Structure formats: structure tokens, C-alpha cells
Amino acid sequence: MNRNILALYLVKLSKWFSLVMPIIVLFYEKHGLGLHDVFILKSVYSVAAVTLEIPSGYLADVWGRKKCLVSGCILFFIGYLVYSFTSSFTAFLGAELLLGIGQTLVNGADSALLYDTTVHYKRENEYLKYEGRITMIGNFAEAFAGIFGGLLAVYSLRFPFYAQACVAFIGIPAAFALQEFNTKGKVQSPVAEIIRIIKYSLFTNRQLCCNIMYSGIIGAATLTMAWFVQPVLMYLETPTSWFGVIWTVLNLIVGVAALYSDKIEHRLGMNKMNLLILVCIAGGYLALAYNLTYWGLAILALFYIVRGFATPVLKGYINQLTFSDMRATVLSIRNFVIRLMFAGAAPFVGWLNDMYSLKTALLASAGIIFIPGLIFLLLSFEVNHKKEE
């Protein structure tokens, strides 16, 4: 069990220790790309990730979590190698495609294998603790990588990519070291099987459906807030030198909060925990909208605390309701819902920000999150109540 846990820690580190994020736009500009080109590259990444999200989860259930993790880590490594040694838009396009596919192969498979590991060793009650630690490692890695990436870029904009390829390589031997549990084997009709799992997850099992949709709403909400951080700092006329520091602190907050997620969940229980998450996430948008001052940074800090324990807790609830032979597929459905909701809401709130104000965009986001979130939360309470009867 310890070997699997350590290997999953390293896989997470290889994905999240992103040295290139603070300087990637500068890197693109140096190679003659405009903002329009940048958006095309990121769109290719998103399309690859969204399109393959559910099939890759199913592949992890049938082909094996370990094989998907190994393949995903290899594609990550190759993607950053392409970035390291090429200079054309076409090459960067290929790199983004590789990174997008690699991301989907790892998503879901890592949490599914972690849960299977705790079940195999009869330590299922410790899943949240380990999921929280993995989330913490990811956010700590993202926080400190930004600092190191900026320092490397002082010497050359290529150096962060060379180092990123080395970091990505760490995930490959770590993935090979994993021990696999509970794979299902080949089936006759993969498409029919994927449709069956989608129907089961989103229609047949109402409790699982409510948890997936609720988790998707919260996930999209926290992702959207991550994109609001820089506009808020710009609105406050924060010195550019502080952007990286604030970003680092926020990610550290997420990591620390995730570490204690199991203890908070154990104390509150499922219903109170879900209600607390919804109120704090939607309320965070509302409070920030009316406090666009430096006090707003304190609100962001509280928001990121809730974000830290929400991710492992909500994944844990879905795992508890899912059979092992479809676990990675179900987690991928959750990730698909997050991406789809973000893709639908983000352009609208961005338009509100451009046409009206940052306050209007934040207030609209609060409503977009709270109303459907409350609906699925109430439906979940109803299903749980009927089961208890």
C-alpha cells in the first residue's frame, strides 16, 4: 500500500509542478505568437481533454488504471520535450494535443487506483486522508513551481521547459511502480458499455447522479474563481511583483486545507459538509463582489480553504457510491461535467465583466452556482432520506 501511495504522490507532483505557467505567454510571444494563437492552442488542449474525458476513464476501468497512468505520464513527458526543442505554432499545437490526451489518461485513473488500494488493504476509511494529501501535494507543487519557473526564465525562457520535461519524466517510473487492483478485462462493445455506465451514473442511480452533478457545479465554481483572481488583483491595482506571491499563498492554503479534509468531514458528516461547501463557495463570490478592496484578499483566502477540502471530500462521496469496475469512468464523468459547466458559464461571466463590471460578473457567478447547486443538494437529501426510511 505504501508503494502505491508514494507512487501516486510522485505522479501528482509530475503533473502539478508546473514551472512553465508563469512565463508561458512570454515564451509564446518570443516565438511570434499573438494572443489569438495562444487561445487556439489552449482550445486544442481543452477540446482534447473534454472529448476524451469519459472514454479515457472507461479505458482505465477496462485496460487498467496503471496502464493509463503510465501512458498519460509518457505523453506528458513527450509533450514537454516537443516544447523544449521546437519553435513553430504547428509543433506547439502537437504538444498541446499530447498534453491534453495525457491529462485525460491520468484524470480519474489516479483517484480510482487510490480508492481501490485502500479497499484492497481494508483501509477504505483512510481514503479521504490520502486523497487530501495528494491534493495538498499538487497545490504545494503548483505554488512553489511558479517561483522556480520565474527564476529559471531569468536566464532563458527555454530553461523552464527543459526542467519541466525532467519533472514530467518522474511520473513514468512512478507509474510503472504501481500495483493494479480490480481490473475488469475486455468487453465486447466498449461504446455500449460507456453508454451503460453514463446511464447508470446520471439516470439510474439517483444518489450518484446528484453527487456527480453537485461535485461538477462546485468544481466548475472553484475553477472559475481561479480565473477571477488576476482580474481582482488588476482591479485593486496590485503591483505585478505581488501576483506570483499571492498565487503561491493561495495554492498553499488549498494544500493545507486538503490535508485536514478527512477530519472536517468526519466531524460534520455528509449533509452538513455539502451544505457548508455550497454556502461558502457561492457566498465567497457574493462577499467578494461587495468587497473589491484589499479585504477581498481575505475572502479569497477563505474561499481557497473551502476549495482545499471540497475536492477530496466530494471525490470521496462519489467513490463510496461507485462499483470498482466503473470507478475511473464515473470519476471521468465528474471531470467532464466540470469542464462542460466551466465552458458554458465562463464565456458568459467574462462577457459580463467586459460589458458591465467585475462586480456584476461575480454576482452572476454566485447565482449560477447557488441555484443549481441547491437543487441537486436538496435532491440528494431527499434520496438519502428515502434510503434511511
Phi, psi and chi 1 to 4 in degrees:
 res  aa     phi    psi   chi1   chi2   chi3   chi4
   1 MET       -  -43.3  177.5  166.7  174.8      -
   2 ASN   -61.8  -35.5  -71.7  -23.4      -      -
   3 ARG   -64.2  -44.5 -175.1  179.6   71.2  178.3
   4 ASN   -62.9  -43.4  -94.3   19.0      -      -
   5 ILE   -62.1  -46.9  -62.1  -62.5      -      -
   6 LEU   -62.6  -42.0  177.1   59.1      -      -
   7 ALA   -63.5  -40.3      -      -      -      -
   8 LEU   -67.8  -34.2  -72.6  169.7      -      -
   9 TYR   -58.5  -45.9  -74.2  167.5      -      -
  10 LEU   -67.7  -37.9  -68.5  173.1      -      -
  11 VAL   -61.8  -44.4  168.7      -      -      -
  12 LYS   -61.1  -44.1 -170.8   73.7  169.0 -177.2
  13 LEU   -60.8  -41.6 -175.3   70.0      -      -
  14 SER   -67.0  -25.2   70.7      -      -      -
  15 LYS   -85.6  -38.6  -83.6 -178.8   56.9 -172.2
  16 TRP  -100.3  -14.4  -77.4   67.2      -      -
  17 PHE   -78.8   76.2 -162.8   81.4      -      -
  18 SER   -91.5   98.2 -177.4      -      -      -
  19 LEU   -76.6  -20.2  -64.7  158.3      -      -
  20 VAL   -91.3  -16.0  -56.4      -      -      -
  21 MET   -57.7  -42.8  -80.5  -56.7  -66.0      -
  22 PRO   -68.9  -17.7  -16.1   29.6      -      -
  23 ILE  -125.5    6.5   53.5   87.1      -      -
  24 ILE   -66.5  -35.1 -166.3  162.4      -      -
  25 VAL   -67.4  -39.8  175.4      -      -      -
  26 LEU   -61.5  -39.9  -66.5  173.8      -      -
  27 PHE   -61.1  -45.6  177.9   81.6      -      -
  28 TYR   -62.2  -45.1  -72.9  144.8      -      -
  29 GLU   -61.7  -38.4  -73.1 -178.5   -8.8      -
  30 LYS   -61.3  -30.1 -177.8 -177.3  176.5 -178.5
  31 HIS   -99.0   20.8  -68.5   89.9      -      -
  32 GLY    83.0   14.9      -      -      -      -
  33 LEU   -93.1  138.9  -85.3   64.8      -      -
  34 GLY   -94.0  178.9      -      -      -      -
  35 LEU   -63.8  -34.9 -169.6   59.5      -      -
  36 HIS   -60.5  -42.4  177.2   67.7      -      -
  37 ASP   -63.6  -39.2  -60.9  -44.2      -      -
  38 VAL   -61.1  -45.0  174.4      -      -      -
  39 PHE   -64.9  -35.4  -77.2  145.0      -      -
  40 ILE   -62.8  -45.2  -69.3  175.1      -      -
  41 LEU   -60.0  -45.5  -70.2  174.3      -      -
  42 LYS   -71.0  -28.5  -64.4  -51.5  166.0 -174.2
  43 SER   -67.7  -40.2  -64.7      -      -      -
  44 VAL   -61.1  -43.4  167.5      -      -      -
  45 TYR   -59.1  -48.1  178.0   93.5      -      -
  46 SER   -65.3  -42.5  -63.4      -      -      -
  47 VAL   -62.3  -43.3  167.8      -      -      -
  48 ALA   -61.8  -42.6      -      -      -      -
  49 ALA   -67.6  -45.5      -      -      -      -
  50 VAL   -67.9  -44.3  169.7      -      -      -
  51 THR   -62.5  -39.1  -56.4      -      -      -
  52 LEU   -98.0   -0.1  -61.5  174.7      -      -
  53 GLU   -56.8  -55.8 -170.3   66.5   67.9      -
  54 ILE   -72.5  -45.7  -63.8  175.1      -      -
  55 PRO   -57.1  -36.3  -27.0   35.9      -      -
  56 SER   -69.8  -34.9   67.4      -      -      -
  57 GLY   -64.5  -42.6      -      -      -      -
  58 TYR   -63.6  -39.8  174.3   73.0      -      -
  59 LEU   -59.3  -38.3 -171.9   64.7      -      -
  60 ALA   -65.0  -36.5      -      -      -      -
  61 ASP   -69.4  -37.9  -73.8  -30.9      -      -
  62 VAL   -92.1  -49.4  176.6      -      -      -
  63 TRP   -80.5  -33.3 -170.9   39.5      -      -
  64 GLY   130.4  136.8      -      -      -      -
  65 ARG   -62.0  -44.6  -24.9  -73.7 -155.9 -148.8
  66 LYS   -61.0  -45.9  176.7  178.5  176.6  177.2
  67 LYS   -61.6  -39.6  -69.5  176.5 -178.3  176.9
  68 CYS   -66.2  -41.1  -81.8      -      -      -
  69 LEU   -65.3  -41.8  -72.9  166.8      -      -
  70 VAL   -61.8  -48.0  169.1      -      -      -
  71 SER   -62.5  -42.8  -59.0      -      -      -
  72 GLY   -62.8  -41.9      -      -      -      -
  73 CYS   -67.0  -36.7  -70.9      -      -      -
  74 ILE   -64.9  -43.5  -70.3  172.6      -      -
  75 LEU   -64.9  -36.9  -70.3  177.9      -      -
  76 PHE   -59.7  -46.9 -108.0   78.0      -      -
  77 PHE   -61.6  -46.4  173.5   61.3      -      -
  78 ILE   -64.8  -39.6  -63.9  173.3      -      -
  79 GLY   -57.6  -44.4      -      -      -      -
  80 TYR   -75.9  -25.9  -76.6  116.6      -      -
  81 LEU   -64.5  -41.4  -83.5 -176.7      -      -
  82 VAL   -60.4  -45.8  171.8      -      -      -
  83 TYR   -60.7  -36.9  -98.1  123.8      -      -
  84 SER   -68.2  -31.3  -62.2      -      -      -
  85 PHE  -122.3   15.6  -61.6  104.6      -      -
  86 THR  -129.5  168.6   61.4      -      -      -
  87 SER  -139.6    3.2  -57.3      -      -      -
  88 SER  -102.2  156.7   69.5      -      -      -
  89 PHE   -60.3  -41.4  174.5   80.2      -      -
  90 THR   -61.8  -42.1  -56.4      -      -      -
  91 ALA   -65.2  -41.9      -      -      -      -
  92 PHE   -63.8  -35.2  -64.7  161.3      -      -
  93 LEU   -61.6  -44.3 -156.8   64.6      -      -
  94 GLY   -63.1  -38.8      -      -      -      -
  95 ALA   -63.8  -42.9      -      -      -      -
  96 GLU   -64.1  -36.3  -74.0  -64.6  -47.1      -
  97 LEU   -64.2  -44.2 -168.7   60.2      -      -
  98 LEU   -62.2  -43.4  -70.0  169.6      -      -
  99 LEU   -67.1  -37.9  -67.9  172.4      -      -
 100 GLY   -65.2  -43.5      -      -      -      -
 101 ILE   -66.6  -42.5  -63.2  171.4      -      -
 102 GLY   -59.9  -40.0      -      -      -      -
 103 GLN   -60.8  -44.8  173.4   78.3   12.0      -
 104 THR   -69.1  -32.2   58.3      -      -      -
 105 LEU   -67.4  -31.0  -73.1  171.4      -      -
 106 VAL   -84.4  -39.4  173.2      -      -      -
 107 ASN   -57.1  132.5  -83.2   -7.7      -      -
 108 GLY    85.7  -48.6      -      -      -      -
 109 ALA   -62.9  -37.0      -      -      -      -
 110 ASP   -67.4  -48.4   51.6   -1.6      -      -
 111 SER   -66.8  -37.4  -67.9      -      -      -
 112 ALA   -63.2  -44.3      -      -      -      -
 113 LEU   -67.5  -37.1 -175.7   52.6      -      -
 114 LEU   -61.8  -45.6  173.0   62.5      -      -
 115 TYR   -65.7  -43.0 -165.8   83.2      -      -
 116 ASP   -60.0  -36.5  -74.6  -16.7      -      -
 117 THR   -64.9  -45.4  -59.1      -      -      -
 118 THR   -66.4  -35.6   59.8      -      -      -
 119 VAL   -66.9  -44.3  170.5      -      -      -
 120 HIS   -58.6  -39.1 -179.3   80.3      -      -
 121 TYR   -96.0   15.3  -71.6  100.9      -      -
 122 LYS    55.3   41.0  -64.9  179.9  171.3   57.5
 123 ARG  -128.7   39.2  -68.0  166.7   65.6  177.0
 124 GLU   -58.4  -32.3 -175.3  177.6   -9.6      -
 125 ASN   -68.0  -10.8   61.8  -39.3      -      -
 126 GLU   -97.1    2.3  -64.1 -177.0   34.6      -
 127 TYR   -56.5  -47.7  165.1   78.7      -      -
 128 LEU   -60.2  -37.1  -93.4 -178.2      -      -
 129 LYS   -61.1  -46.5  177.5  177.0   73.0  175.0
 130 TYR   -73.4  -37.0  -70.5  114.0      -      -
 131 GLU   -62.8  -39.2 -175.0   69.1   64.2      -
 132 GLY   -63.3  -40.4      -      -      -      -
 133 ARG   -66.7  -40.0  -72.9  179.1 -179.6  176.0
 134 ILE   -64.5  -41.7  -71.3  174.6      -      -
 135 THR   -61.3  -42.0  -57.9      -      -      -
 136 MET   -60.4  -45.4  177.6 -159.7   70.5      -
 137 ILE   -60.4  -42.9  -73.0  170.7      -      -
 138 GLY   -59.8  -45.9      -      -      -      -
 139 ASN   -73.7  -36.4  -77.5  -81.1      -      -
 140 PHE   -63.3  -41.5  -84.7   25.9      -      -
 141 ALA   -62.4  -45.1      -      -      -      -
 142 GLU   -62.6  -38.3 -174.7  178.2    9.4      -
 143 ALA   -65.0  -51.6      -      -      -      -
 144 PHE   -76.9  -27.3  -72.1  112.5      -      -
 145 ALA   -62.7  -35.6      -      -      -      -
 146 GLY   -59.0  -39.3      -      -      -      -
 147 ILE   -67.0  -49.0  -62.1  172.6      -      -
 148 PHE   -64.9  -39.1  -68.7  121.5      -      -
 149 GLY   -61.7  -41.5      -      -      -      -
 150 GLY   -63.9  -38.2      -      -      -      -
 151 LEU   -67.1  -41.9  -67.6  173.9      -      -
 152 LEU   -63.8  -36.4  -72.7  170.2      -      -
 153 ALA   -67.5  -20.1      -      -      -      -
 154 VAL   -59.8  -35.3  171.9      -      -      -
 155 TYR   -85.5  -41.6  -60.4   96.7      -      -
 156 SER  -166.5  140.0  169.8      -      -      -
 157 LEU   -69.2  -12.0  -71.1  174.0      -      -
 158 ARG   -81.1  -30.1  -74.5  -77.8 -178.4 -176.0
 159 PHE   -57.4  -43.4  -78.6    6.6      -      -
 160 PRO   -59.6  -32.3  -26.1   36.4      -      -
 161 PHE   -74.1  -39.0  -74.7   91.2      -      -
 162 TYR   -59.2  -47.4  -63.2  150.7      -      -
 163 ALA   -65.9  -36.3      -      -      -      -
 164 GLN   -64.2  -38.7 -169.3   70.8   64.3      -
 165 ALA   -62.7  -39.0      -      -      -      -
 166 CYS   -65.2  -42.0  -66.0      -      -      -
 167 VAL   -63.9  -43.2  170.7      -      -      -
 168 ALA   -62.0  -33.8      -      -      -      -
 169 PHE   -63.8  -30.5 -179.2   79.5      -      -
 170 ILE   -55.9  -34.7  -66.6  171.0      -      -
 171 GLY   -66.7  -25.3      -      -      -      -
 172 ILE   -67.5  -57.0  -61.4  173.9      -      -
 173 PRO   -63.0  -31.2   18.8  -30.4      -      -
 174 ALA   -63.6  -43.1      -      -      -      -
 175 ALA   -66.5  -38.5      -      -      -      -
 176 PHE   -64.0  -27.8  -88.8  112.3      -      -
 177 ALA   -78.3  -10.6      -      -      -      -
 178 LEU   -68.6  147.8  -71.0  164.4      -      -
 179 GLN  -104.1  132.3 -177.5 -179.8   -2.8      -
 180 GLU   -89.9  146.6 -179.5   78.6   86.5      -
 181 PHE  -135.2  145.0  -56.9  103.8      -      -
 182 ASN    55.7   47.6  -59.5  -37.1      -      -
 183 THR   -85.1  151.9   50.8      -      -      -
 184 LYS   -93.6  -27.5 -175.1  168.1   59.8  173.7
 185 GLY    91.6  175.9      -      -      -      -
 186 LYS   -71.7  143.1 -171.6  176.2 -178.8 -179.7
 187 VAL  -118.6  164.7  -64.7      -      -      -
 188 GLN   -73.8  -38.7  -65.0  -61.5  -41.4      -
 189 SER  -131.7   90.8  179.1      -      -      -
 190 PRO   -57.9  -43.0  -23.7   33.5      -      -
 191 VAL   -62.1  -45.4  174.8      -      -      -
 192 ALA   -62.7  -37.0      -      -      -      -
 193 GLU   -68.6  -40.3 -175.1   67.5    2.9      -
 194 ILE   -62.4  -44.3  -69.5  173.2      -      -
 195 ILE   -61.2  -39.9  -67.2  172.3      -      -
 196 ARG   -61.4  -43.8 -176.9 -171.7   70.9   82.2
 197 ILE   -68.7  -39.1  -65.4  173.1      -      -
 198 ILE   -62.6  -45.1  -67.7  173.1      -      -
 199 LYS   -61.4  -43.0  -75.6 -177.9  177.6  178.4
 200 TYR   -64.0  -44.0  173.3   80.3      -      -
 201 SER   -71.8  -36.8  -57.5      -      -      -
 202 LEU  -106.7   -9.1  -61.4 -179.7      -      -
 203 PHE  -131.7  -50.4  -61.1   97.7      -      -
 204 THR   -70.4  -52.8  -54.8      -      -      -
 205 ASN   -91.6   95.7 -170.3  -31.4      -      -
 206 ARG   -64.6  -36.6  -73.7 -171.8   63.5 -162.9
 207 GLN   -65.4  -42.9 -171.7  177.1   16.8      -
 208 LEU   -65.9  -41.6  179.9   57.9      -      -
 209 CYS   -58.3  -47.8  170.8      -      -      -
 210 CYS   -61.4  -40.1  -70.3      -      -      -
 211 ASN   -68.7  -39.4  -84.6  -89.4      -      -
 212 ILE   -64.9  -47.0  -71.1  172.4      -      -
 213 MET   -66.6  -42.1  -63.0  -55.1  -66.1      -
 214 TYR   -64.2  -44.7  178.6   74.0      -      -
 215 SER   -62.6  -36.7 -178.2      -      -      -
 216 GLY   -64.5  -41.8      -      -      -      -
 217 ILE   -63.4  -46.5  -68.8  164.5      -      -
 218 ILE   -66.2  -40.9  -61.6  -59.3      -      -
 219 GLY   -62.2  -43.8      -      -      -      -
 220 ALA   -65.2  -35.7      -      -      -      -
 221 ALA   -65.5  -43.3      -      -      -      -
 222 THR   -70.9  -34.4   57.4      -      -      -
 223 LEU   -66.3  -40.9 -179.6   59.0      -      -
 224 THR   -63.9  -41.6  -56.7      -      -      -
 225 MET   -62.4  -33.8 -178.9   59.6   86.6      -
 226 ALA   -58.9  -33.7      -      -      -      -
 227 TRP   -83.0  -13.4  -71.2  102.1      -      -
 228 PHE   -84.8  -19.0  -93.5  122.0      -      -
 229 VAL   -57.5  -49.8  171.4      -      -      -
 230 GLN   -65.9  -43.5  -71.2 -169.8   36.8      -
 231 PRO   -58.3  -36.9  -27.7   35.7      -      -
 232 VAL   -63.5  -45.4  168.0      -      -      -
 233 LEU   -64.0  -37.6  -64.7  179.5      -      -
 234 MET   -67.0  -40.5  -68.3  166.9   64.4      -
 235 TYR   -60.3  -37.0 -178.5   88.1      -      -
 236 LEU   -82.5    0.4  -62.8  175.9      -      -
 237 GLU    55.1   43.1  -61.4 -178.6   -8.4      -
 238 THR   -70.1  135.7  -52.9      -      -      -
 239 PRO   -56.6  138.7  -24.9   34.1      -      -
 240 THR   -55.2  -35.1  -55.2      -      -      -
 241 SER   -63.2  -19.2   57.8      -      -      -
 242 TRP   -90.3  -11.8  -79.2   93.3      -      -
 243 PHE   -58.7  -50.2  -85.0   51.9      -      -
 244 GLY   -63.8  -38.7      -      -      -      -
 245 VAL   -63.9  -47.0  174.6      -      -      -
 246 ILE   -64.0  -41.8  -67.2  169.6      -      -
 247 TRP   -61.2  -41.2 -177.5 -105.3      -      -
 248 THR   -63.1  -46.4  -62.9      -      -      -
 249 VAL   -61.4  -43.7  170.4      -      -      -
 250 LEU   -62.1  -40.5  -70.4  175.2      -      -
 251 ASN   -70.3  -32.9  -81.8  -73.7      -      -
 252 LEU   -65.7  -39.4  -70.2  175.5      -      -
 253 ILE   -59.7  -45.3  -72.0  171.2      -      -
 254 VAL   -58.6  -45.2  173.7      -      -      -
 255 GLY   -61.6  -44.6      -      -      -      -
 256 VAL   -66.0  -43.6  172.7      -      -      -
 257 ALA   -61.8  -40.8      -      -      -      -
 258 ALA   -62.2  -33.1      -      -      -      -
 259 LEU   -62.4  -29.6 -173.9   61.4      -      -
 260 TYR  -104.6   12.2  -66.1   96.4      -      -
 261 SER   -61.6  -39.1   58.4      -      -      -
 262 ASP   -66.6  -36.6   60.2  -42.8      -      -
 263 LYS   -69.2  -40.5  -65.5 -179.6  177.0   61.9
 264 ILE   -66.2  -43.7  -61.0  169.9      -      -
 265 GLU   -64.0  -41.2 -162.6  -79.1  -26.4      -
 266 HIS   -62.5  -35.7 -179.2   72.3      -      -
 267 ARG   -74.9  -39.3 -177.9  179.8  -66.7  -88.5
 268 LEU   -92.5  -35.1  -65.5  179.1      -      -
 269 GLY    86.0  168.6      -      -      -      -
 270 MET   -61.9  -52.0  179.5 -175.1  -73.1      -
 271 ASN   -64.3  -48.0  -70.2  -17.3      -      -
 272 LYS   -66.0  -36.4  -70.3 -179.2 -179.8  177.7
 273 MET   -64.8  -46.7 -171.3   69.6  173.5      -
 274 ASN   -61.4  -41.7  -83.3  -30.1      -      -
 275 LEU   -65.5  -42.2 -174.8   59.1      -      -
 276 LEU   -60.8  -43.0  174.7   67.2      -      -
 277 ILE   -61.5  -46.9  -69.9  170.0      -      -
 278 LEU   -62.8  -47.6  178.6   62.1      -      -
 279 VAL   -62.4  -42.7  170.0      -      -      -
 280 CYS   -71.7  -38.6  -70.7      -      -      -
 281 ILE   -70.4  -51.7  -66.1  -64.9      -      -
 282 ALA   -66.5  -40.7      -      -      -      -
 283 GLY   -64.4  -30.7      -      -      -      -
 284 GLY   -62.3  -42.6      -      -      -      -
 285 TYR   -62.7  -44.7  -83.4   92.6      -      -
 286 LEU   -63.3  -46.7 -166.3   64.9      -      -
 287 ALA   -64.7  -39.5      -      -      -      -
 288 LEU   -66.7  -37.5 -173.4   58.8      -      -
 289 ALA   -59.2  -35.3      -      -      -      -
 290 TYR   -97.2    5.2  -72.7  103.9      -      -
 291 ASN  -137.3   56.1  -70.4  -83.1      -      -
 292 LEU   -82.3   60.3  -73.5  170.7      -      -
 293 THR  -130.4 -172.8   65.4      -      -      -
 294 TYR   -69.4  -14.6  -81.9  106.1      -      -
 295 TRP   -64.9  -24.3  -76.7  107.7      -      -
 296 GLY   -61.4  -25.8      -      -      -      -
 297 LEU   -65.8  -34.3  -62.8 -179.5      -      -
 298 ALA   -66.5  -37.8      -      -      -      -
 299 ILE   -64.9  -42.1  -64.6  169.2      -      -
 300 LEU   -60.1  -40.2  -82.7  174.6      -      -
 301 ALA   -62.0  -44.0      -      -      -      -
 302 LEU   -64.9  -39.8  -68.7  172.2      -      -
 303 PHE   -59.2  -44.4 -175.6   96.6      -      -
 304 TYR   -71.0  -25.6  -89.9   68.0      -      -
 305 ILE   -62.9  -48.2  -70.1  172.4      -      -
 306 VAL   -64.4  -39.9  179.5      -      -      -
 307 ARG   -57.7  -38.4  177.3 -174.7  177.5 -177.7
 308 GLY   -62.3  -43.4      -      -      -      -
 309 PHE   -91.7  -15.0   60.3   70.4      -      -
 310 ALA   -67.8  -43.3      -      -      -      -
 311 THR   -60.6  -55.6  -59.8      -      -      -
 312 PRO   -66.0  -35.2   18.8  -29.7      -      -
 313 VAL   -65.0  -48.2  164.1      -      -      -
 314 LEU   -68.3  -35.2  -64.1  178.9      -      -
 315 LYS   -62.4  -40.4  -82.9 -172.9 -179.4  179.7
 316 GLY   -61.8  -42.1      -      -      -      -
 317 TYR   -61.7  -41.3  -68.1  156.6      -      -
 318 ILE   -65.6  -42.4  -68.7  172.0      -      -
 319 ASN   -59.2  -39.4  -88.3  -46.9      -      -
 320 GLN   -64.5  -25.5  -68.9  169.8   20.2      -
 321 LEU   -98.3    5.3  -62.2  168.8      -      -
 322 THR  -118.6  140.2  -52.7      -      -      -
 323 PHE   -74.3  149.7  -62.6  109.5      -      -
 324 SER   -60.2  -37.4  177.9      -      -      -
 325 ASP   -74.3   -5.1   61.7   -5.2      -      -
 326 MET  -129.4   11.1   63.1  172.1   66.4      -
 327 ARG   -61.2  -48.4 -179.2  164.0  -69.7  125.9
 328 ALA   -64.5  -37.2      -      -      -      -
 329 THR   -64.1  -43.3  -51.3      -      -      -
 330 VAL   -64.9  -42.3  172.0      -      -      -
 331 LEU   -64.7  -32.9  -71.6  170.3      -      -
 332 SER   -70.8  -33.0  -70.1      -      -      -
 333 ILE   -61.8  -42.2  -67.7  171.0      -      -
 334 ARG   -58.3  -47.9  170.2 -168.0  175.1  -90.2
 335 ASN   -62.8  -37.0  -66.8  -27.2      -      -
 336 PHE   -63.6  -42.8  177.7   81.4      -      -
 337 VAL   -62.3  -42.1  170.0      -      -      -
 338 ILE   -59.5  -49.4  -69.7  173.5      -      -
 339 ARG   -64.9  -39.6  -68.5  179.6 -174.6  -82.8
 340 LEU   -67.1  -44.3 -159.9   61.1      -      -
 341 MET   -65.2  -40.2  -72.1 -177.6  173.7      -
 342 PHE   -64.1  -43.9  175.0   76.5      -      -
 343 ALA   -62.9  -33.0      -      -      -      -
 344 GLY   -78.8  -38.9      -      -      -      -
 345 ALA   -88.0  -36.7      -      -      -      -
 346 ALA   -59.2  -46.2      -      -      -      -
 347 PRO   -61.3  -35.1  -23.2   34.4      -      -
 348 PHE   -67.3  -48.5  173.9   65.1      -      -
 349 VAL   -69.4  -30.1  -63.3      -      -      -
 350 GLY   -64.1  -41.0      -      -      -      -
 351 TRP   -63.5  -41.7  175.1   78.4      -      -
 352 LEU   -60.9  -39.6  -72.3  175.4      -      -
 353 ASN   -64.0  -43.4  177.1   71.0      -      -
 354 ASP   -71.8  -38.9  -66.9  -20.0      -      -
 355 MET   -85.8  -33.0  -66.4  -61.8  -63.9      -
 356 TYR  -118.2  -85.1  -62.8   97.7      -      -
 357 SER  -164.0  165.1   66.5      -      -      -
 358 LEU   -63.0  -38.7  179.2   58.3      -      -
 359 LYS   -60.4  -44.8  179.1  179.5  178.3  179.1
 360 THR   -61.0  -43.2  -58.0      -      -      -
 361 ALA   -63.4  -40.9      -      -      -      -
 362 LEU   -67.5  -42.2  -71.4  166.7      -      -
 363 LEU   -63.9  -42.6  -71.7  172.9      -      -
 364 ALA   -62.3  -40.3      -      -      -      -
 365 SER   -61.5  -40.5  -62.2      -      -      -
 366 ALA   -58.8  -43.6      -      -      -      -
 367 GLY   -67.9  -42.0      -      -      -      -
 368 ILE   -61.4  -33.3  -69.2  169.8      -      -
 369 ILE   -81.6  -48.6  -65.3  158.7      -      -
 370 PHE   -69.1  -44.3 -176.0   74.5      -      -
 371 ILE   -64.5  -57.3  -65.3  171.5      -      -
 372 PRO   -66.3  -33.0   21.4  -30.7      -      -
 373 GLY   -60.9  -44.2      -      -      -      -
 374 LEU   -65.2  -39.7 -176.9   61.8      -      -
 375 ILE   -59.5  -50.4  -69.5  171.1      -      -
 376 PHE   -70.6  -29.0  -77.1  106.8      -      -
 377 LEU   -68.4  -43.2 -167.2   57.5      -      -
 378 LEU   -65.3  -39.9  -68.3  174.7      -      -
 379 LEU   -62.4  -38.9  -71.9  172.8      -      -
 380 SER   -64.5  -43.2  177.4      -      -      -
 381 PHE   -60.1  -41.0  -71.4  166.4      -      -
 382 GLU   -64.0  -44.8 -178.8 -174.5  -10.6      -
 383 VAL   -63.9  -43.4  172.5      -      -      -
 384 ASN   -62.9  -39.5  -70.8  -21.9      -      -
 385 HIS   -64.6  -42.1 -178.9   68.1      -      -
 386 LYS   -64.9  -37.7  -73.9 -177.7  178.8  178.9
 387 LYS   -65.6  -37.7  -78.0 -163.0  168.8 -173.8
 388 GLU   -67.5  -32.3  -71.8  173.2    0.2      -
 389 GLU   -71.6      -  -70.6  179.6  -17.4      -
